[in-house]
């Protein structure tokens, strides 16, 4: 899981720092954002202090109606050692009591001209992407007909060469050798390349090639949602491979189960075409068209007729 500091948020959204600059390096542990309406009324029993606090017109208009001693008390309770930041939206002037409390507790107070709803949505999306669970997988990620296909297998099995052939056919490379994956929401995995090897592909005997330079910007993607895993392995004569496709094998990455296909590799097999067909067949299955099940149904009907 990544880490986000208040300073990163300030720079990302070009926020104006008003006070509490000593705490600008505080870490933001979760993506949830709090709008402390009940806290302005004095109810702090379940106050989520470890969240970014977002104050809008509603909270501050109510706050202005409080007595002077109540206003300072509320802000002192709002600023805790766990509070990563307090942000005031709509460009509303920051109350003096908040400046005093934030300076005392070293809690950064910032302002944004954006509306509360708009800023809350943007900040939540940013924090979720930065704080999402992450992992790295040895493989190649390619966008094939809009399907994110993760090619895995032992080193030297031909993953990069297959990816190169797919790029030549008009598909797009996302990452080679190392695929960094983070989970964006439930059952959603997004893969991208490490910055060091972005757009690069390693071909044994040739070396490292730059896909964007050779094939143009249309041949690469910065990131892609992963939908299908295809494991390439050297053909084993003693192993029985799936010939119908009725049963789906799964591979778990972080907390998401992905459909996995195992494709045996041996001379004479056109892997790029097989993988293209696998991606198209995956899309058809998600649309409710399953050739394997249709064949099984026809076979059962024929057997039933012969029996009768």
Phi and psi in degrees as GROMACS dihedral restraints (atoms count N, CA, C in turn):
[ dihedral_restraints ]
;  ai    aj    ak    al  type     phi  dphi    fc
    3     4     5     6     1   -76.0    20    10
    4     5     6     7     1   176.3    20    10
    6     7     8     9     1  -126.4    20    10
    7     8     9    10     1   143.5    20    10
    9    10    11    12     1  -130.4    20    10
   10    11    12    13     1   134.6    20    10
   12    13    14    15     1  -107.1    20    10
   13    14    15    16     1   163.1    20    10
   15    16    17    18     1   -61.5    20    10
   16    17    18    19     1   -34.9    20    10
   18    19    20    21     1   -62.5    20    10
   19    20    21    22     1   -38.6    20    10
   21    22    23    24     1   -62.7    20    10
   22    23    24    25     1   -42.3    20    10
   24    25    26    27     1   -64.6    20    10
   25    26    27    28     1   -42.1    20    10
   27    28    29    30     1   -60.7    20    10
   28    29    30    31     1   -43.1    20    10
   30    31    32    33     1   -73.3    20    10
   31    32    33    34     1   -36.1    20    10
   33    34    35    36     1   -65.1    20    10
   34    35    36    37     1   -42.3    20    10
   36    37    38    39     1  -105.6    20    10
   37    38    39    40     1     9.1    20    10
   39    40    41    42     1    52.1    20    10
   40    41    42    43     1    53.6    20    10
   42    43    44    45     1   -83.9    20    10
   43    44    45    46     1   151.7    20    10
   45    46    47    48     1   -93.4    20    10
   46    47    48    49     1   122.5    20    10
   48    49    50    51     1   -83.4    20    10
   49    50    51    52     1   123.5    20    10
   51    52    53    54     1   -98.4    20    10
   52    53    54    55     1   -45.4    20    10
   54    55    56    57     1  -159.1    20    10
   55    56    57    58     1   173.6    20    10
   57    58    59    60     1    71.6    20    10
   58    59    60    61     1    31.5    20    10
   60    61    62    63     1   -62.9    20    10
   61    62    63    64     1   -18.9    20    10
   63    64    65    66     1   -64.7    20    10
   64    65    66    67     1   -24.9    20    10
   66    67    68    69     1   -99.9    20    10
   67    68    69    70     1    19.2    20    10
   69    70    71    72     1   -66.9    20    10
   70    71    72    73     1   -17.2    20    10
   72    73    74    75     1   -93.1    20    10
   73    74    75    76     1     8.4    20    10
   75    76    77    78     1   -63.6    20    10
   76    77    78    79     1   144.8    20    10
   78    79    80    81     1   -88.5    20    10
   79    80    81    82     1   144.0    20    10
   81    82    83    84     1  -101.6    20    10
   82    83    84    85     1   110.9    20    10
   84    85    86    87     1   -80.9    20    10
   85    86    87    88     1   -27.1    20    10
   87    88    89    90     1  -135.4    20    10
   88    89    90    91     1   160.9    20    10
   90    91    92    93     1   -86.0    20    10
   91    92    93    94     1   -11.7    20    10
   93    94    95    96     1   -66.5    20    10
   94    95    96    97     1   143.6    20    10
   96    97    98    99     1  -117.8    20    10
   97    98    99   100     1   141.2    20    10
   99   100   101   102     1  -110.3    20    10
  100   101   102   103     1   135.1    20    10
  102   103   104   105     1  -110.1    20    10
  103   104   105   106     1    99.8    20    10
  105   106   107   108     1   -76.3    20    10
  106   107   108   109     1    66.2    20    10
  108   109   110   111     1   -71.7    20    10
  109   110   111   112     1   -48.6    20    10
  111   112   113   114     1   -65.1    20    10
  112   113   114   115     1   -34.3    20    10
  114   115   116   117     1   -65.1    20    10
  115   116   117   118     1   -35.5    20    10
  117   118   119   120     1   -63.2    20    10
  118   119   120   121     1   -27.2    20    10
  120   121   122   123     1   -85.5    20    10
  121   122   123   124     1    -4.1    20    10
  123   124   125   126     1   105.0    20    10
  124   125   126   127     1     4.1    20    10
  126   127   128   129     1   -97.3    20    10
  127   128   129   130     1   103.5    20    10
  129   130   131   132     1  -114.4    20    10
  130   131   132   133     1    13.7    20    10
  132   133   134   135     1   -59.5    20    10
  133   134   135   136     1   -42.3    20    10
  135   136   137   138     1  -117.0    20    10
  136   137   138   139     1    39.3    20    10
  138   139   140   141     1   -68.7    20    10
  139   140   141   142     1   118.5    20    10
  141   142   143   144     1   -80.4    20    10
  142   143   144   145     1    80.5    20    10
  144   145   146   147     1   -66.7    20    10
  145   146   147   148     1   -23.8    20    10
  147   148   149   150     1   -84.4    20    10
  148   149   150   151     1     5.7    20    10
  150   151   152   153     1   -99.5    20    10
  151   152   153   154     1   159.0    20    10
  153   154   155   156     1   -67.3    20    10
  154   155   156   157     1   130.2    20    10
  156   157   158   159     1   -96.7    20    10
  157   158   159   160     1   126.4    20    10
  159   160   161   162     1  -115.7    20    10
  160   161   162   163     1   117.0    20    10
  162   163   164   165     1  -105.8    20    10
  163   164   165   166     1   124.7    20    10
  165   166   167   168     1  -112.5    20    10
  166   167   168   169     1  -167.8    20    10
  168   169   170   171     1   -61.9    20    10
  169   170   171   172     1   -39.2    20    10
  171   172   173   174     1   -62.6    20    10
  172   173   174   175     1   -50.1    20    10
  174   175   176   177     1   -63.6    20    10
  175   176   177   178     1   -42.6    20    10
  177   178   179   180     1   -76.9    20    10
  178   179   180   181     1   -27.8    20    10
  180   181   182   183     1   -68.7    20    10
  181   182   183   184     1   -38.4    20    10
  183   184   185   186     1   -67.5    20    10
  184   185   186   187     1   -40.5    20    10
  186   187   188   189     1   -59.8    20    10
  187   188   189   190     1   -36.9    20    10
  189   190   191   192     1   -67.5    20    10
  190   191   192   193     1   -16.9    20    10
  192   193   194   195     1   -86.1    20    10
  193   194   195   196     1    -8.5    20    10
  195   196   197   198     1   -78.4    20    10
  196   197   198   199     1   161.6    20    10
  198   199   200   201     1   -70.2    20    10
  199   200   201   202     1   152.6    20    10
  201   202   203   204     1   -52.4    20    10
  202   203   204   205     1   -44.7    20    10
  204   205   206   207     1   -69.3    20    10
  205   206   207   208     1   -30.8    20    10
  207   208   209   210     1   -69.8    20    10
  208   209   210   211     1   -38.4    20    10
  210   211   212   213     1   -62.5    20    10
  211   212   213   214     1   -44.9    20    10
  213   214   215   216     1   -66.9    20    10
  214   215   216   217     1   -38.7    20    10
  216   217   218   219     1   -63.0    20    10
  217   218   219   220     1   -42.9    20    10
  219   220   221   222     1   -62.2    20    10
  220   221   222   223     1   -44.3    20    10
  222   223   224   225     1   -71.7    20    10
  223   224   225   226     1   -33.0    20    10
  225   226   227   228     1   -65.7    20    10
  226   227   228   229     1   -36.7    20    10
  228   229   230   231     1   -74.6    20    10
  229   230   231   232     1   -29.8    20    10
  231   232   233   234     1   -70.1    20    10
  232   233   234   235     1   -34.1    20    10
  234   235   236   237     1   -92.0    20    10
  235   236   237   238     1   104.4    20    10
  237   238   239   240     1  -118.6    20    10
  238   239   240   241     1   174.5    20    10
  240   241   242   243     1   -68.1    20    10
  241   242   243   244     1   -19.3    20    10
  243   244   245   246     1   -95.3    20    10
  244   245   246   247     1   -10.9    20    10
  246   247   248   249     1   -74.7    20    10
  247   248   249   250     1   117.0    20    10
  249   250   251   252     1   -72.2    20    10
  250   251   252   253     1   -34.7    20    10
  252   253   254   255     1  -172.6    20    10
  253   254   255   256     1   156.3    20    10
  255   256   257   258     1  -124.2    20    10
  256   257   258   259     1   126.7    20    10
  258   259   260   261     1  -121.2    20    10
  259   260   261   262     1   131.5    20    10
  261   262   263   264     1  -105.8    20    10
  262   263   264   265     1   124.4    20    10
  264   265   266   267     1   -95.0    20    10
  265   266   267   268     1   177.3    20    10
  267   268   269   270     1    64.1    20    10
  268   269   270   271     1     7.1    20    10
  270   271   272   273     1    67.7    20    10
  271   272   273   274     1    21.0    20    10
  273   274   275   276     1   -68.2    20    10
  274   275   276   277     1   138.0    20    10
  276   277   278   279     1   -57.2    20    10
  277   278   279   280     1   138.8    20    10
  279   280   281   282     1   -78.1    20    10
  280   281   282   283     1   126.7    20    10
  282   283   284   285     1   -58.2    20    10
  283   284   285   286     1   144.6    20    10
  285   286   287   288     1   -60.2    20    10
  286   287   288   289     1   -36.2    20    10
  288   289   290   291     1   -63.3    20    10
  289   290   291   292     1   -34.6    20    10
  291   292   293   294     1   -69.8    20    10
  292   293   294   295     1   -37.6    20    10
  294   295   296   297     1   -63.6    20    10
  295   296   297   298     1   -43.1    20    10
  297   298   299   300     1   -62.9    20    10
  298   299   300   301     1   -47.7    20    10
  300   301   302   303     1   -65.5    20    10
  301   302   303   304     1   -42.6    20    10
  303   304   305   306     1   -67.6    20    10
  304   305   306   307     1   -36.7    20    10
  306   307   308   309     1   -67.3    20    10
  307   308   309   310     1   -34.5    20    10
  309   310   311   312     1   -72.4    20    10
  310   311   312   313     1   -38.0    20    10
  312   313   314   315     1  -102.2    20    10
  313   314   315   316     1     0.5    20    10
  315   316   317   318     1    59.6    20    10
  316   317   318   319     1    40.4    20    10
  318   319   320   321     1  -100.9    20    10
  319   320   321   322     1   121.1    20    10
  321   322   323   324     1   -63.4    20    10
  322   323   324   325     1   132.2    20    10
  324   325   326   327     1  -117.0    20    10
  325   326   327   328     1   125.3    20    10
  327   328   329   330     1  -131.4    20    10
  328   329   330   331     1   161.8    20    10
  330   331   332   333     1  -127.2    20    10
  331   332   333   334     1   153.9    20    10
  333   334   335   336     1  -139.0    20    10
  334   335   336   337     1   143.8    20    10
  336   337   338   339     1   -78.4    20    10
  337   338   339   340     1    -9.6    20    10
  339   340   341   342     1   -70.3    20    10
  340   341   342   343     1   157.6    20    10
  342   343   344   345     1   -68.9    20    10
  343   344   345   346     1   159.0    20    10
  345   346   347   348     1   -62.5    20    10
  346   347   348   349     1   -46.0    20    10
  348   349   350   351     1   -64.5    20    10
  349   350   351   352     1   -44.9    20    10
  351   352   353   354     1   -63.4    20    10
  352   353   354   355     1   -46.7    20    10
  354   355   356   357     1   -67.0    20    10
  355   356   357   358     1   -38.6    20    10
  357   358   359   360     1   -60.9    20    10
  358   359   360   361     1   -41.7    20    10
  360   361   362   363     1   -65.1    20    10
  361   362   363   364     1   -46.1    20    10
  363   364   365   366     1   -64.8    20    10
  364   365   366   367     1   -42.9    20    10
  366   367   368   369     1   -66.9    20    10
  367   368   369   370     1   -39.9    20    10
  369   370   371   372     1   -62.1    20    10
  370   371   372   373     1   -45.4    20    10
  372   373   374   375     1   -61.5    20    10
  373   374   375   376     1   -41.9    20    10
  375   376   377   378     1   -64.0    20    10
  376   377   378   379     1   -47.1    20    10
  378   379   380   381     1   -66.6    20    10
  379   380   381   382     1   -38.5    20    10
  381   382   383   384     1   -64.2    20    10
  382   383   384   385     1   -39.5    20    10
  384   385   386   387     1   -70.2    20    10
  385   386   387   388     1   -36.3    20    10
  387   388   389   390     1   -79.1    20    10
  388   389   390   391     1   -30.5    20    10
  390   391   392   393     1   -99.9    20    10
  391   392   393   394     1     4.6    20    10
  393   394   395   396     1   -65.7    20    10
  394   395   396   397     1   147.4    20    10
  396   397   398   399     1   -59.0    20    10
  397   398   399   400     1   137.8    20    10
  399   400   401   402     1  -130.0    20    10
  400   401   402   403     1   157.6    20    10
  402   403   404   405     1  -155.9    20    10
  403   404   405   406     1   173.3    20    10
  405   406   407   408     1  -130.6    20    10
  406   407   408   409     1   138.6    20    10
  408   409   410   411     1  -126.8    20    10
  409   410   411   412     1   138.3    20    10
  411   412   413   414     1   -77.9    20    10
  412   413   414   415     1   116.0    20    10
  414   415   416   417     1   170.6    20    10
  415   416   417   418     1  -167.4    20    10
  417   418   419   420     1  -129.6    20    10
  418   419   420   421     1   134.0    20    10
  420   421   422   423     1  -112.1    20    10
  421   422   423   424     1   124.6    20    10
  423   424   425   426     1  -130.2    20    10
  424   425   426   427     1   142.2    20    10
  426   427   428   429     1   -92.2    20    10
  427   428   429   430     1   110.5    20    10
  429   430   431   432     1  -118.0    20    10
  430   431   432   433     1   111.6    20    10
  432   433   434   435     1    52.5    20    10
  433   434   435   436     1    35.7    20    10
  435   436   437   438     1    85.3    20    10
  436   437   438   439     1    -2.3    20    10
  438   439   440   441     1  -101.6    20    10
  439   440   441   442     1   125.5    20    10
  441   442   443   444     1   -77.8    20    10
  442   443   444   445     1   109.7    20    10
  444   445   446   447     1  -109.4    20    10
  445   446   447   448     1   122.2    20    10
  447   448   449   450     1   -98.4    20    10
  448   449   450   451     1   114.4    20    10
  450   451   452   453     1   -91.2    20    10
  451   452   453   454     1   123.3    20    10
  453   454   455   456     1  -122.4    20    10
  454   455   456   457     1   171.9    20    10
  456   457   458   459     1   145.4    20    10
  457   458   459   460     1   168.9    20    10
  459   460   461   462     1   -65.7    20    10
  460   461   462   463     1   156.0    20    10
  462   463   464   465     1   -60.9    20    10
  463   464   465   466     1   133.3    20    10
  465   466   467   468     1    90.6    20    10
  466   467   468   469     1     1.4    20    10
  468   469   470   471     1   -77.1    20    10
  469   470   471   472     1   -17.6    20    10
  471   472   473   474     1   114.0    20    10
  472   473   474   475     1    22.4    20    10
  474   475   476   477     1   -64.7    20    10
  475   476   477   478     1   -48.9    20    10
  477   478   479   480     1   -67.3    20    10
  478   479   480   481     1   -39.6    20    10
  480   481   482   483     1   -63.8    20    10
  481   482   483   484     1   -39.3    20    10
  483   484   485   486     1   -65.6    20    10
  484   485   486   487     1   -40.7    20    10
  486   487   488   489     1   -62.5    20    10
  487   488   489   490     1   -39.1    20    10
  489   490   491   492     1   -62.4    20    10
  490   491   492   493     1   -42.8    20    10
  492   493   494   495     1   -63.7    20    10
  493   494   495   496     1   -37.8    20    10
  495   496   497   498     1   -66.8    20    10
  496   497   498   499     1   -39.1    20    10
  498   499   500   501     1   -63.8    20    10
  499   500   501   502     1   -40.3    20    10
  501   502   503   504     1   -61.6    20    10
  502   503   504   505     1   -29.1    20    10
  504   505   506   507     1   -82.2    20    10
  505   506   507   508     1    -2.3    20    10
  507   508   509   510     1   107.3    20    10
  508   509   510   511     1     2.4    20    10
  510   511   512   513     1   -86.7    20    10
  511   512   513   514     1   173.3    20    10
  513   514   515   516     1  -120.8    20    10
  514   515   516   517     1   134.0    20    10
  516   517   518   519     1   -84.3    20    10
  517   518   519   520     1   136.3    20    10
  519   520   521   522     1  -106.9    20    10
  520   521   522   523     1   -48.5    20    10
  522   523   524   525     1  -156.4    20    10
  523   524   525   526     1   145.7    20    10
  525   526   527   528     1  -124.9    20    10
  526   527   528   529     1   141.1    20    10
  528   529   530   531     1    77.6    20    10
  529   530   531   532     1   -55.0    20    10
  531   532   533   534     1  -129.2    20    10
  532   533   534   535     1   122.5    20    10
  534   535   536   537     1  -112.5    20    10
  535   536   537   538     1   115.5    20    10
  537   538   539   540     1   -85.1    20    10
  538   539   540   541     1   128.5    20    10
  540   541   542   543     1  -123.3    20    10
  541   542   543   544     1   133.7    20    10
  543   544   545   546     1  -130.8    20    10
  544   545   546   547     1   149.9    20    10
  546   547   548   549     1   -93.7    20    10
  547   548   549   550     1   117.0    20    10
  549   550   551   552     1  -106.1    20    10
  550   551   552   553     1    93.8    20    10
  552   553   554   555     1    78.8    20    10
  553   554   555   556     1  -176.6    20    10
  555   556   557   558     1   -73.5    20    10
  556   557   558   559     1   130.1    20    10
  558   559   560   561     1    57.9    20    10
  559   560   561   562     1    30.1    20    10
  561   562   563   564     1  -129.1    20    10
  562   563   564   565     1   111.3    20    10
  564   565   566   567     1  -112.5    20    10
  565   566   567   568     1   130.9    20    10
  567   568   569   570     1  -119.2    20    10
  568   569   570   571     1   129.0    20    10
  570   571   572   573     1  -110.8    20    10
  571   572   573   574     1   148.7    20    10
  573   574   575   576     1  -151.5    20    10
  574   575   576   577     1   170.5    20    10
  576   577   578   579     1   -94.1    20    10
  577   578   579   580     1   146.3    20    10
  579   580   581   582     1   -61.2    20    10
  580   581   582   583     1   146.2    20    10
  582   583   584   585     1   -56.0    20    10
  583   584   585   586     1   -34.8    20    10
  585   586   587   588     1   -62.0    20    10
  586   587   588   589     1   -35.4    20    10
  588   589   590   591     1  -117.3    20    10
  589   590   591   592     1    21.6    20    10
  591   592   593   594     1   -61.6    20    10
  592   593   594   595     1   132.4    20    10
  594   595   596   597     1    73.1    20    10
  595   596   597   598     1     1.2    20    10
  597   598   599   600     1  -100.3    20    10
  598   599   600   601     1   148.3    20    10
  600   601   602   603     1  -135.7    20    10
  601   602   603   604     1   134.1    20    10
  603   604   605   606     1  -102.5    20    10
  604   605   606   607     1   121.2    20    10
  606   607   608   609     1  -116.4    20    10
  607   608   609   610     1   120.5    20    10
  609   610   611   612     1   -62.2    20    10
  610   611   612   613     1   131.0    20    10
  612   613   614   615     1    93.4    20    10
  613   614   615   616     1   -20.2    20    10
  615   616   617   618     1  -110.0    20    10
  616   617   618   619     1   -44.5    20    10
  618   619   620   621     1   112.5    20    10
  619   620   621   622     1  -156.7    20    10
  621   622   623   624     1   -90.7    20    10
  622   623   624   625     1   129.7    20    10
  624   625   626   627     1  -120.7    20    10
  625   626   627   628     1   150.7    20    10
  627   628   629   630     1   -98.7    20    10
  628   629   630   631     1   109.1    20    10
  630   631   632   633     1   -64.5    20    10
  631   632   633   634     1   -39.4    20    10
  633   634   635   636     1   -67.4    20    10
  634   635   636   637     1   -37.6    20    10
  636   637   638   639     1   -69.7    20    10
  637   638   639   640     1   -39.8    20    10
  639   640   641   642     1   -76.5    20    10
  640   641   642   643     1   -41.8    20    10
  642   643   644   645     1  -114.7    20    10
  643   644   645   646     1    -6.7    20    10
  645   646   647   648     1    97.0    20    10
  646   647   648   649     1   169.3    20    10
  648   649   650   651     1   -65.8    20    10
  649   650   651   652     1   -23.9    20    10
  651   652   653   654     1   -72.7    20    10
  652   653   654   655     1    -9.8    20    10
  654   655   656   657     1   -92.1    20    10
  655   656   657   658     1    -0.8    20    10
  657   658   659   660     1  -131.1    20    10
  658   659   660   661     1   159.3    20    10
  660   661   662   663     1  -134.6    20    10
  661   662   663   664     1   146.4    20    10
  663   664   665   666     1   -74.9    20    10
  664   665   666   667     1   -39.4    20    10
  666   667   668   669     1  -152.0    20    10
  667   668   669   670     1   163.5    20    10
  669   670   671   672     1  -159.4    20    10
  670   671   672   673     1   140.3    20    10
  672   673   674   675     1   -69.6    20    10
  673   674   675   676     1   133.6    20    10
  675   676   677   678     1   -89.3    20    10
  676   677   678   679     1   124.0    20    10
  678   679   680   681     1  -115.3    20    10
  679   680   681   682     1   -29.2    20    10
  681   682   683   684     1  -139.8    20    10
  682   683   684   685     1   138.2    20    10
  684   685   686   687     1  -112.1    20    10
  685   686   687   688     1   127.1    20    10
  687   688   689   690     1  -118.5    20    10
  688   689   690   691     1   116.7    20    10
  690   691   692   693     1   -97.6    20    10
  691   692   693   694     1   120.7    20    10
  693   694   695   696     1   -94.6    20    10
  694   695   696   697     1   128.5    20    10
  696   697   698   699     1  -139.8    20    10
  697   698   699   700     1   150.0    20    10
  699   700   701   702     1   -62.4    20    10
  700   701   702   703     1   134.7    20    10
  702   703   704   705     1   -55.4    20    10
  703   704   705   706     1   128.0    20    10
  705   706   707   708     1  -114.0    20    10
  706   707   708   709     1   112.8    20    10
  708   709   710   711     1   -63.8    20    10
  709   710   711   712     1   -24.3    20    10
  711   712   713   714     1   -87.3    20    10
  712   713   714   715     1    -2.0    20    10
  714   715   716   717     1  -105.0    20    10
  715   716   717   718     1   141.7    20    10
  717   718   719   720     1   -95.4    20    10
  718   719   720   721     1   120.7    20    10
  720   721   722   723     1   -99.2    20    10
  721   722   723   724     1   151.7    20    10
  723   724   725   726     1   -64.8    20    10
  724   725   726   727     1   126.8    20    10
  726   727   728   729     1  -113.9    20    10
  727   728   729   730     1    -8.4    20    10
  729   730   731   732     1  -110.4    20    10
  730   731   732   733     1   -41.2    20    10
  732   733   734   735     1    86.3    20    10
  733   734   735   736     1    24.8    20    10
  735   736   737   738     1   -77.8    20    10
  736   737   738   739     1   -33.4    20    10
  738   739   740   741     1  -104.9    20    10
  739   740   741   742     1   136.4    20    10
  741   742   743   744     1  -101.0    20    10
  742   743   744   745     1   124.2    20    10
  744   745   746   747     1   -85.3    20    10
  745   746   747   748     1   146.9    20    10
  747   748   749   750     1  -119.2    20    10
  748   749   750   751     1   148.8    20    10
  750   751   752   753     1  -128.3    20    10
  751   752   753   754     1   128.0    20    10
  753   754   755   756     1   -95.4    20    10
  754   755   756   757     1   124.5    20    10
  756   757   758   759     1  -123.5    20    10
  757   758   759   760     1   123.1    20    10
  759   760   761   762     1    56.1    20    10
  760   761   762   763     1  -110.4    20    10
  762   763   764   765     1  -116.8    20    10
  763   764   765   766     1    18.2    20    10
  765   766   767   768     1  -119.9    20    10
  766   767   768   769     1   133.3    20    10
  768   769   770   771     1   -92.4    20    10
  769   770   771   772     1   123.7    20    10
  771   772   773   774     1  -111.4    20    10
  772   773   774   775     1   145.8    20    10
  774   775   776   777     1   -65.6    20    10
  775   776   777   778     1   131.5    20    10
  777   778   779   780     1  -124.1    20    10
  778   779   780   781     1   133.3    20    10
  780   781   782   783     1  -116.5    20    10
  781   782   783   784     1   141.3    20    10
  783   784   785   786     1  -109.7    20    10
  784   785   786   787     1   118.6    20    10
  786   787   788   789     1  -113.7    20    10
  787   788   789   790     1   119.6    20    10
  789   790   791   792     1   -74.3    20    10
  790   791   792   793     1   141.4    20    10
  792   793   794   795     1  -109.8    20    10
  793   794   795   796     1   128.8    20    10
  795   796   797   798     1  -156.6    20    10
  796   797   798   799     1   159.3    20    10
  798   799   800   801     1   -55.5    20    10
  799   800   801   802     1   136.8    20    10
  801   802   803   804     1    99.6    20    10
  802   803   804   805     1   -16.3    20    10
  804   805   806   807     1   -87.4    20    10
  805   806   807   808     1   129.2    20    10
  807   808   809   810     1   -86.5    20    10
  808   809   810   811     1    92.1    20    10
  810   811   812   813     1   -63.5    20    10
  811   812   813   814     1   -39.3    20    10
  813   814   815   816     1   -62.8    20    10
  814   815   816   817     1   -40.6    20    10
  816   817   818   819     1   -67.1    20    10
  817   818   819   820     1   -42.4    20    10
  819   820   821   822     1   -60.6    20    10
  820   821   822   823     1   -42.7    20    10
  822   823   824   825     1   -69.1    20    10
  823   824   825   826     1   -37.5    20    10
  825   826   827   828     1   -59.0    20    10
  826   827   828   829     1   -46.5    20    10
  828   829   830   831     1   -64.3    20    10
  829   830   831   832     1   -38.7    20    10
  831   832   833   834     1   -62.3    20    10
  832   833   834   835     1   -40.3    20    10
  834   835   836   837     1   -66.8    20    10
  835   836   837   838     1   -42.9    20    10
  837   838   839   840     1   -66.2    20    10
  838   839   840   841     1   -39.2    20    10
  840   841   842   843     1   -66.1    20    10
  841   842   843   844     1   -35.6    20    10
  843   844   845   846     1   -61.5    20    10
  844   845   846   847     1   -43.9    20    10
  846   847   848   849     1   -62.6    20    10
  847   848   849   850     1   -42.6    20    10
  849   850   851   852     1   -62.4    20    10
  850   851   852   853     1   -40.5    20    10
  852   853   854   855     1   -61.8    20    10
  853   854   855   856     1   -39.7    20    10
  855   856   857   858     1   -69.0    20    10
  856   857   858   859     1   -19.7    20    10
  858   859   860   861     1   -91.2    20    10
  859   860   861   862     1     1.0    20    10
  861   862   863   864     1    94.4    20    10
  862   863   864   865     1     8.8    20    10
  864   865   866   867     1  -108.1    20    10
  865   866   867   868     1   109.2    20    10
  867   868   869   870     1  -122.2    20    10
  868   869   870   871     1   104.6    20    10
  870   871   872   873     1   -63.7    20    10
  871   872   873   874     1   -36.9    20    10
  873   874   875   876     1   -65.3    20    10
  874   875   876   877     1   -43.9    20    10
  876   877   878   879     1   -67.2    20    10
  877   878   879   880     1   -36.4    20    10
  879   880   881   882     1   -64.9    20    10
  880   881   882   883     1   -42.3    20    10
  882   883   884   885     1   -62.8    20    10
  883   884   885   886     1   -43.8    20    10
  885   886   887   888     1   -61.5    20    10
  886   887   888   889     1   -39.1    20    10
  888   889   890   891     1   -65.8    20    10
  889   890   891   892     1   -43.9    20    10
  891   892   893   894     1   -61.1    20    10
  892   893   894   895     1   -43.6    20    10
  894   895   896   897     1   -61.4    20    10
  895   896   897   898     1   -43.4    20    10
  897   898   899   900     1   -63.9    20    10
  898   899   900   901     1   -37.6    20    10
  900   901   902   903     1   -65.3    20    10
  901   902   903   904     1   -41.2    20    10
  903   904   905   906     1   -64.7    20    10
  904   905   906   907     1   -43.1    20    10
  906   907   908   909     1   -63.1    20    10
  907   908   909   910     1   -39.7    20    10
  909   910   911   912     1   -65.4    20    10
  910   911   912   913     1   -39.5    20    10
  912   913   914   915     1   -65.5    20    10
  913   914   915   916     1   -43.6    20    10
  915   916   917   918     1   -64.5    20    10
  916   917   918   919     1   -34.7    20    10
  918   919   920   921     1   -66.6    20    10
  919   920   921   922     1   -40.4    20    10
